[in-house]
Amino acid sequence: MSTISYRTDDRIGVVTIDRPERRNALDHRALDELADALAAARADEVRALVLWGAADHFCAGADLTELEDLAFTRTLRTVLDELADLPVPTVAAIAGSCMGLGVQLSLACDLRLATPDAKFAVPVAKLGLMVDHWTVQRLAMFAGASTARWMVMTAEPIAADRAHEVGFVHRLIEPDPSVGPGATALVAGVELGHRIAQLAPLTLAGTKLGLNLLESDGDLSDPDGAYRAAFERAWASDDLVEGRTAFAERRPPVFRGE
């Protein structure tokens, strides 16, 4: 059964993450399916795209059973680039858990809506791994440098109201109790997508390109490769093995910095 599904609603593309047994955490296969869905949306020339998670969670992160080496991160980087570079506005409709990879997906979208139950975290320091520099850069740009530093340095989640207060979430959506927060977020995202579809597509595509150009290239902002070296060291470390093992065994990790 597929984790990722894609459909169109008039001129709006809708991508659904549906892996409820893992709170929509993504594995290698799901990333490949997500890449296919984004390619389909590009081929369909949709006017906007909405990304959401079924069963009242956006995405709880990466499936830690598959985080064995950098292969997963390379595939993820390709998918995030494709999502960020779609020439149409993209909307993350968020409920419940938005953790790690979920935050990365939301950062790759242009706009973020959330229900009040949503929680956001980048808990890499609990696992002994690192996110790439693009993620750090976008998190600082969209949530503010202070909030980004707090999230990455403490690994603690922030609530939806705080995410909205700092500007990371553009709009809070009051949930409809008859359908739940996930479906409420989806409806709000599709409604926003339809409003966007009435706007001039060439203007939006050009403006999005201009906004993306405000971000300096990762290689230019890390000229001596120090961040990349730290990233690869973390992913090759014994601490990463310990973090994954502790997570699986439901115990606190004991990191040794090696």
C-alpha positions in Angstrom: 0.0 0.0 0.0 1.3 3.4 -0.9 2.2 5.9 1.8 1.9 8.9 -0.5 -1.1 9.7 -2.7 -1.7 12.5 -5.2 -4.8 13.9 -6.6 -6.0 17.1 -8.2 -8.9 19.3 -7.0 -9.7 21.5 -10.0 -6.4 23.2 -10.5 -5.0 22.3 -7.0 -2.6 19.4 -6.4 -3.1 17.6 -3.1 -0.4 15.3 -1.8 -1.4 13.1 1.2 1.0 11.4 3.6 -0.8 8.3 5.0 1.2 6.1 7.3 -0.8 6.3 10.5 1.0 3.4 12.2 4.1 5.6 12.2 2.4 9.0 12.6 3.3 9.5 9.0 7.1 9.1 9.4 8.7 8.6 6.0 10.9 5.8 4.8 12.9 5.4 1.6 9.9 4.1 -0.3 7.7 7.0 0.8 10.4 9.5 -0.3 10.4 7.9 -3.8 6.6 8.1 -3.8 6.7 11.7 -2.8 9.1 12.5 -5.6 6.7 10.8 -8.1 3.8 12.9 -6.7 5.7 16.1 -7.1 6.7 15.2 -10.6 3.0 14.5 -11.4 2.0 17.9 -10.0 4.6 19.6 -12.2 3.4 17.7 -15.2 -0.2 18.6 -14.5 0.7 22.3 -14.3 -1.3 22.8 -11.1 -1.8 26.3 -9.9 -1.0 25.5 -6.2 -0.1 22.4 -4.2 -1.2 21.3 -0.7 0.8 18.9 1.4 -0.9 17.3 4.4 -0.9 14.3 6.7 -3.8 11.9 7.2 -4.9 10.7 10.7 -4.3 14.0 12.4 -0.5 14.1 12.1 1.5 16.0 9.4 4.7 14.0 9.6 6.5 12.7 12.7 9.9 12.7 11.0 12.0 10.0 9.3 11.6 6.3 9.9 14.6 5.8 12.2 14.9 2.2 11.3 16.3 3.3 7.9 18.7 6.1 9.0 21.8 3.9 8.6 23.9 6.1 6.3 23.8 9.2 4.2 21.8 7.6 1.3 18.5 8.6 3.0 19.7 12.2 3.4 20.7 12.4 -0.3 17.2 11.2 -1.4 15.6 13.6 1.0 17.7 16.5 -0.3 16.5 15.8 -3.8 12.8 15.7 -2.7 13.1 18.8 -0.7 14.7 20.7 -3.6 11.9 19.5 -5.9 9.2 20.7 -3.5 10.9 24.0 -2.9 11.5 24.6 -6.6 8.0 23.9 -7.8 7.0 27.0 -9.8 3.7 27.3 -8.0 2.8 28.3 -4.4 2.9 25.3 -2.0 1.0 25.0 1.2 1.8 22.8 4.2 -1.5 22.0 6.0 -0.3 20.9 9.4 -1.9 19.1 12.4 -0.4 17.1 15.2 3.2 16.0 14.9 5.5 18.0 12.7 8.9 16.7 13.7 12.4 16.5 12.1 11.7 15.6 8.5 8.2 16.9 8.9 9.6 20.4 9.7 11.9 20.0 6.7 8.9 19.3 4.4 7.1 22.3 5.9 10.2 24.5 5.3 10.2 23.5 1.7 6.7 24.8 1.3 5.9 28.5 0.8 3.0 28.8 3.2 2.2 27.0 6.5 -1.2 26.6 8.1 -1.6 24.8 11.4 -4.3 23.7 13.8 -3.7 24.6 17.5 -2.7 21.0 18.4 0.3 21.0 16.1 3.8 20.8 17.6 7.1 21.5 15.8 10.5 20.1 16.7 14.0 19.4 15.3 15.1 16.8 17.8 18.3 15.8 16.1 20.4 16.3 19.2 18.4 13.5 20.8 19.5 11.1 18.0 23.1 12.1 17.4 22.5 13.2 13.8 22.4 16.6 12.0 20.2 18.3 9.5 21.7 19.9 6.4 22.6 23.5 6.2 19.7 24.4 4.0 17.4 23.3 6.8 19.2 25.4 9.4 19.2 28.4 7.1 15.4 28.2 6.2 14.5 27.5 9.8 16.3 30.7 10.9 14.8 32.7 8.0 11.2 31.5 8.6 11.1 31.1 12.4 13.7 33.7 13.3 17.3 33.0 14.3 16.5 33.0 18.0 13.7 30.4 17.7 15.7 28.3 15.3 18.6 28.2 17.8 16.3 27.2 20.6 14.7 24.4 18.6 18.0 22.9 17.4 19.9 23.4 20.6 17.3 22.1 23.1 15.5 19.6 20.8 12.3 20.7 22.5 9.1 21.2 20.6 7.3 24.5 20.2 3.5 24.7 20.1 1.5 26.0 17.2 0.6 29.3 18.9 4.3 30.0 19.4 5.1 29.0 15.9 2.4 31.4 14.7 3.7 34.2 17.0 7.2 34.0 15.5 5.9 33.9 12.0 6.8 30.3 11.1 3.1 29.4 10.8 1.2 31.9 8.7 -2.3 31.1 10.0 -3.8 29.1 12.8 -6.9 27.2 11.8 -9.6 26.3 14.5 -10.4 22.6 14.1 -13.8 21.3 13.2 -14.6 18.7 15.9 -16.8 16.8 13.4 -13.8 15.9 11.2 -10.7 16.4 13.4 -7.6 18.6 13.0 -6.0 16.9 10.1 -9.1 17.2 7.8 -9.6 20.7 9.0 -6.1 21.7 8.0 -6.6 20.0 4.6 -9.9 21.9 3.9 -8.2 25.2 4.9 -5.2 24.4 2.7 -7.3 23.6 -0.3 -9.4 26.7 0.2 -6.2 28.8 0.2 -5.0 26.9 -2.8 -8.2 27.8 -4.7 -7.8 31.5 -3.8 -4.2 31.4 -5.0 -5.3 29.8 -8.2 -7.2 33.0 -9.1 -4.0 35.0 -9.0 -1.7 35.6 -12.0 0.5 32.4 -12.3 3.4 34.1 -14.0 3.6 36.7 -11.3 3.5 34.1 -8.6 6.1 31.9 -10.3 8.4 34.9 -10.8 7.9 36.2 -7.3 8.6 32.8 -5.8 11.8 32.6 -7.8 12.8 36.0 -6.5 12.1 35.0 -2.9 14.1 31.8 -3.3 17.0 33.8 -4.7 17.2 35.7 -1.4 18.7 32.5 0.1 22.4 32.2 -0.4 23.8 29.0 -1.8 24.8 26.5 0.9 28.3 26.1 -0.6 28.8 29.9 -0.5 27.7 30.2 3.1 30.0 27.3 4.1 33.0 28.1 1.9 35.5 25.9 3.7 33.1 23.0 4.0 33.2 23.0 7.9 29.4 22.4 8.3 29.4 19.7 5.7 32.3 18.0 7.5 30.5 18.2 10.8 27.3 16.8 9.1 29.2 13.8 7.7 31.0 13.2 11.0 27.7 13.1 12.9 26.2 10.7 10.4 29.2 8.4 10.7 29.4 8.5 14.5 28.9 6.0 17.2 26.5 8.5 18.8 24.1 8.1 15.9 24.1 4.4 16.5 23.5 5.0 20.2 20.7 7.5 19.4 18.9 5.0 17.1 19.3 2.1 19.5 18.1 4.2 22.5 15.1 5.3 20.5 14.2 1.7 19.6 14.7 0.6 23.2 12.7 3.5 24.6 15.5 4.7 26.9 17.6 7.8 27.2 20.7 7.8 25.0 24.1 8.0 26.5 26.3 10.1 24.0 30.0 10.1 24.1 30.9 12.6 21.4 32.5 10.0 19.2 
